[in-house]
Amino acid sequence: MTVTTVPAYAAPAPKAPLERTEIPRRELREHDVLIDIAYSGICHSDIHQVNEEWGPAIFPMVPGHEIAGTVSAVGSAVTRHQVGDRVGVGCFVDSCRECEQCLAGTEQFCTNGNTGTYNARGRDGEPTYGGYSTRIVVDERYVLRIPEGIGLDVAAPLLCAGITTYSPLNRWGAGPGRKVAVVGLGGLGHMGVQIAHAMGAEVTVLSQSLRKKDDGLALGADHYYATGDPGTFEQLAGSFDLILNTVSADLDFGAYLGLLKAGGTMVQVGAPGHPVPVQVFSLIGGNKALAGSMIGGIAETQQMLDFCAEHGIGAQIEVISADRINEAYERVLTSDVRYRFVIDTGTI
C-alpha cells in the first residue's frame, strides 16, 4: 500500500515524553477524505494511553481524538464532503458497519469493536495515528461537518468532551423543568454546564470548593455549591432529576444518590480506576438509577455539533504550540487549565 509521511508528535515508548517525528498516512481510497488538521485537543485519555494505564498500547503513539480542520482532497467515490469543507474527527475512525449497533447509529458500541483514532489497528492491520499531526486520512462515514459560526479551535474539544456530555444529557432528558447537577467543573464539566443550560435545564454545579464559582455561573449554571461543605448534601437532598458526574475521583456514591429525586438518575462519564462501592438501598429507596455513558455515534455527534453552533457553544480553551505538549500534560495532571488545551498543529 502506498503511503506518504507527515510531521507529528509521538510518544516513542510508554511514559516517554512526546517528540517530533514523521508518521505514515495512507494514500486515498475511494471513500477517503484527506484532512489538513488545524487544531487538535488534548484529552486526559491521551495521557492515560501514553502512560499505558489502560492496558498494552501501540508505540510509537500519536495521540489526539479531538480533531478539527479542512478537507484538502477526497477519494473518487466520496459524496459527503468536498475540498474546503470544515470538518472534525472524534474518537473512532471505523467500525464494522454491519452489526446491530452500527446499523442503529451507535457505532461507538460496535459489536466487533470500533477502530480508535489512535492506539488501534485498522482493517489493514496498520496502526492508527491521531491528531497530533498535520494531516489525517479518514473514511468519509466517520468525518463530521463543523458548522459555520463556530471556530475550529473551540470546536476541536467538542469531538470528545462535547459529545461525552451531550449524549447523556440528551438521552436522560435535560430540558425545561428539569433540575440537573454537574459534578466537577473541568474539561468535561464545563461543557456539560453549557449544554445543559442551552437545553433549558436548571443547572447546578457541584464542585469540591467555590474556587471556580464565577466561571460556573458565567458558563450558564444557576447555582454553585461546594461538596467540601457537608451541609451541601443536607441542603440539596432530593433536589435533582439528573446528576452528571464528570470526575474520576472517588466519591461517596450514597451521598450523591441522596441528592436525586425519586426516579432520578446519576450518570457516570468520569471513570474511577478501581471498583467503587455502592449501597444498593440508596437506589432501591427512591427507584433511582446509576448509569454510565461514553461518547455518541456519528449521527448524534453531528447533532451535538449542530446544537453547539446554534447556541454559540464552544470549549473554553488555551491554544498551545506543539513544543508545549509535554508541559500541557503536566498541567492537566495538576488541573492547571481552564478548561481544555488545544494544539495549533501549524506549529508541528
C-alpha positions in Angstrom: 0.0 0.0 0.0 1.3 3.4 -1.0 1.8 5.8 1.9 3.1 9.3 2.5 4.7 10.8 5.6 3.6 13.8 7.6 5.0 15.5 10.7 3.6 14.6 14.1 4.3 14.4 17.8 4.6 10.9 19.2 5.4 9.1 22.4 8.1 6.6 21.4 7.5 4.4 24.4 5.2 4.1 27.5 5.5 7.2 29.8 8.1 8.8 27.4 7.9 12.5 26.6 6.3 13.2 23.2 8.7 14.2 20.5 8.5 15.4 16.9 8.7 12.7 14.3 7.3 11.6 10.9 4.4 9.1 10.5 2.8 7.4 7.6 -0.6 8.2 6.2 -2.2 6.0 3.6 -3.0 7.2 0.1 -6.7 8.0 -0.5 -9.0 5.1 -1.1 -12.2 5.8 -2.9 -14.2 6.7 0.2 -11.4 8.5 2.0 -11.1 12.2 3.0 -7.7 13.9 3.5 -7.9 16.5 6.2 -5.4 19.2 6.9 -5.6 19.4 10.7 -5.8 22.9 12.1 -6.3 22.1 15.8 -6.1 19.0 18.0 -7.4 19.0 21.6 -5.6 17.3 24.4 -7.8 14.9 26.3 -6.9 13.3 29.7 -7.4 10.0 28.0 -4.4 10.8 25.8 -2.3 10.9 28.9 -3.7 7.6 30.2 -2.9 5.9 27.0 0.6 7.4 26.6 1.3 6.1 30.1 -0.2 2.7 29.2 -2.6 2.9 32.1 -5.4 1.3 30.1 -3.6 -1.9 29.1 -1.0 -2.7 26.5 -0.6 0.0 23.9 0.9 0.5 20.4 4.1 2.6 20.2 5.2 5.0 18.8 1.8 6.6 19.7 0.4 9.8 18.2 -2.5 10.8 20.4 -5.4 13.1 19.6 -9.1 12.3 19.0 -10.4 15.9 19.1 -9.5 16.9 15.5 -10.7 19.9 13.5 -9.5 21.0 10.1 -10.4 21.3 6.5 -10.7 18.8 3.6 -7.9 19.1 1.2 -8.6 16.1 -1.1 -11.3 13.4 -1.5 -11.4 9.9 -2.9 -13.2 9.2 -6.2 -16.4 7.9 -4.6 -16.8 10.5 -1.8 -20.2 12.2 -1.6 -20.5 13.5 1.9 -17.6 16.0 1.9 -15.7 18.2 -0.6 -12.5 20.1 -0.7 -12.6 23.1 1.6 -15.2 21.7 4.0 -14.7 22.4 7.7 -14.6 19.0 9.4 -13.8 17.1 12.5 -12.8 13.6 13.6 -13.6 12.2 17.0 -12.7 9.1 19.0 -13.0 6.5 16.3 -12.4 6.3 12.6 -14.1 3.0 11.6 -16.4 0.2 12.7 -17.7 -3.0 11.2 -20.8 -1.2 9.7 -22.8 -4.5 9.8 -23.6 -5.3 13.4 -26.8 -4.3 15.3 -25.1 -1.3 16.9 -23.6 0.1 13.7 -26.9 -0.2 11.9 -28.6 1.6 14.8 -26.1 4.5 14.5 -24.4 3.7 17.8 -21.0 2.8 16.2 -19.2 3.5 19.4 -20.6 0.2 20.7 -19.7 -1.8 17.6 -20.1 -5.4 18.4 -16.9 -6.2 16.6 -15.1 -3.2 18.1 -14.7 0.2 16.6 -11.3 1.4 15.4 -9.9 4.1 17.6 -8.5 7.2 16.1 -5.2 6.3 17.6 -3.6 3.4 19.5 -5.6 0.9 17.4 -5.2 -1.1 14.2 -7.3 -0.6 11.1 -8.8 -3.3 8.9 -5.4 -3.4 7.1 -3.6 -4.2 10.3 -1.7 -1.0 10.3 -1.7 1.2 13.5 -3.8 4.3 13.6 -2.2 7.7 14.5 -4.2 10.6 15.9 -4.5 14.3 15.6 -1.1 15.5 17.0 -0.1 15.7 13.3 -0.6 17.9 10.3 -2.8 15.6 8.2 -5.1 12.6 8.6 -6.9 10.2 6.2 -10.3 9.0 7.3 -13.2 7.2 5.7 -16.0 9.8 4.9 -18.5 8.0 7.0 -16.5 8.9 10.2 -15.9 12.5 9.3 -18.1 15.2 10.9 -19.2 18.5 9.5 -18.2 21.5 11.7 -20.9 24.2 11.1 -20.0 27.8 10.2 -20.2 30.1 13.1 -18.1 28.0 15.4 -14.3 28.3 15.4 -12.2 25.3 14.6 -10.2 25.8 17.7 -13.1 25.8 20.1 -14.8 23.1 18.1 -12.0 20.6 18.4 -12.7 19.5 22.1 -16.4 19.0 21.2 -15.4 15.9 19.3 -14.8 14.2 22.7 -15.6 16.4 25.7 -18.7 17.8 23.9 -20.2 14.6 22.8 -19.3 12.8 26.1 -21.5 15.3 28.0 -24.2 16.0 25.3 -25.0 12.3 24.8 -26.2 11.6 28.4 -27.9 15.0 28.8 -29.7 14.3 25.6 -30.6 10.7 26.5 -31.8 11.4 30.0 -33.8 14.4 29.1 -32.1 17.5 30.3 -34.5 20.3 29.4 -37.1 22.8 30.7 -38.5 21.9 34.1 -35.6 19.6 34.8 -33.0 20.1 37.6 -29.6 18.9 36.5 -26.4 18.8 38.6 -23.0 18.6 37.0 -20.3 17.2 39.3 -16.9 18.8 38.6 -16.1 21.9 36.5 -13.2 20.7 34.4 -12.7 19.7 30.8 -15.9 17.7 30.7 -17.9 19.6 33.4 -17.6 23.0 31.7 -19.1 21.5 28.6 -21.9 19.8 30.5 -22.9 23.1 32.1 -23.1 25.0 28.8 -25.0 22.2 27.1 -27.5 21.6 29.9 -28.1 25.3 30.2 -28.7 25.6 26.4 -31.2 22.6 26.6 -33.2 24.7 29.1 -32.5 22.8 32.3 -31.9 24.5 35.7 -28.2 23.7 36.2 -26.3 23.3 39.5 -22.5 22.8 39.7 -21.3 20.6 42.5 -17.6 21.2 42.9 -15.1 20.5 45.7 -14.8 24.2 46.5 -16.2 27.5 45.4 -12.9 28.4 43.6 -14.4 28.2 40.1 -17.9 29.6 41.1 -17.6 32.7 38.9 -16.6 30.6 35.9 -19.5 28.2 36.5 -22.1 30.9 36.7 -20.6 32.6 33.6 -20.9 29.3 31.7 -24.7 29.1 32.5 -25.0 27.5 35.9 -27.9 28.8 38.0 -26.4 27.6 41.3 -22.9 26.5 42.5 -22.3 24.5 45.7 -19.1 23.2 47.4 -19.2 19.5 48.1 -16.5 20.0 50.6 -19.1 21.5 52.8 -21.1 18.7 54.5 -24.1 21.0 54.7 -24.4 20.9 50.9 -25.7 17.3 51.0 -28.3 18.1 53.6 -29.5 21.3 51.9 -29.8 19.7 48.4 -31.2 16.3 49.4 -33.8 15.0 46.9 -33.3 18.0 44.6 -32.2 16.7 41.2 -33.8 14.8 38.3 -30.3 14.1 36.8 -26.8 14.2 38.1 -23.9 14.1 35.5 -20.7 13.0 37.2 -17.7 14.1 35.2 -15.0 13.4 37.7 -12.9 10.2 38.1 -12.1 10.8 41.8 -13.5 8.5 44.5 -16.9 9.8 45.6 -19.4 8.7 48.3 -22.0 7.4 45.8 -24.5 7.1 48.6 -24.3 10.8 49.4 -24.7 11.8 45.7 -27.5 9.4 45.1 -29.2 11.0 48.1 -29.3 14.3 46.1 -31.6 12.7 43.5 -35.4 13.0 43.5 -37.3 9.7 43.5 -36.9 8.2 40.0 -33.8 10.3 39.3 -30.7 9.1 37.6 -27.0 9.7 38.2 -24.9 9.2 35.1 -21.2 8.4 35.2 -18.9 9.8 32.5 -15.9 10.1 34.8 -14.3 6.7 35.3 -12.5 5.8 38.6 -9.6 3.5 38.1 -10.9 0.8 40.5 -14.3 -0.5 41.7 -16.5 1.8 43.7 -18.8 0.5 46.5 -22.5 1.3 46.1 -25.1 0.6 48.8 -28.0 -0.9 46.8 -30.6 0.5 49.3 -29.5 4.0 48.1 -31.0 3.0 44.7 -34.0 0.9 45.9 -35.1 3.6 48.4 -36.2 6.0 45.7 -36.4 4.0 42.5 -33.2 5.7 41.4 -30.8 4.7 38.7 -27.0 4.7 38.4 -26.0 4.7 34.8 -22.9 5.0 32.6 -22.3 6.8 29.3 -19.4 7.4 27.0 -19.3 9.1 23.6 -22.0 9.1 20.9 -22.4 7.6 17.5 -21.6 9.6 14.3 -25.2 10.9 13.9 -25.5 12.0 17.5 -22.1 13.7 17.3 -23.2 15.6 14.3 -26.4 16.6 16.1 -24.2 17.8 19.0 -22.0 20.0 16.7 -25.1 21.5 15.1 -26.6 22.2 18.5 -23.5 23.8 19.8 -23.2 26.0 16.7 -26.9 27.0 17.0 -26.4 28.0 20.7 -22.9 29.5 20.3 -21.3 26.9 22.5 -17.6 26.1 22.3 -14.9 24.8 24.6 -13.0 27.2 26.9 -9.5 26.7 25.6 -5.9 27.5 25.9 -4.2 27.2 22.5 -0.6 26.0 22.7 2.3 25.3 20.2 3.3 21.7 19.7 6.6 22.1 21.6 4.5 22.7 24.8 2.6 19.4 24.7 4.6 17.7 27.4 4.2 20.8 29.6 0.5 20.7 28.9 0.3 17.1 30.0 1.9 18.0 33.4 -0.6 20.9 33.8 -3.5 18.7 33.0 -2.4 16.3 35.8 -2.5 19.2 38.3 -5.8 20.6 36.9 -3.9 23.8 35.8 -6.0 24.5 32.7 -9.3 26.3 32.0 -10.6 24.2 30.5 -9.0 22.4 27.5 -5.6 22.6 25.9 -5.8 22.8 22.1 -2.7 22.3 19.9 -2.1 24.6 17.0 -0.9 21.9 14.6 0.6 24.5 12.3 3.4 24.6 14.8 4.3 20.9 14.4 
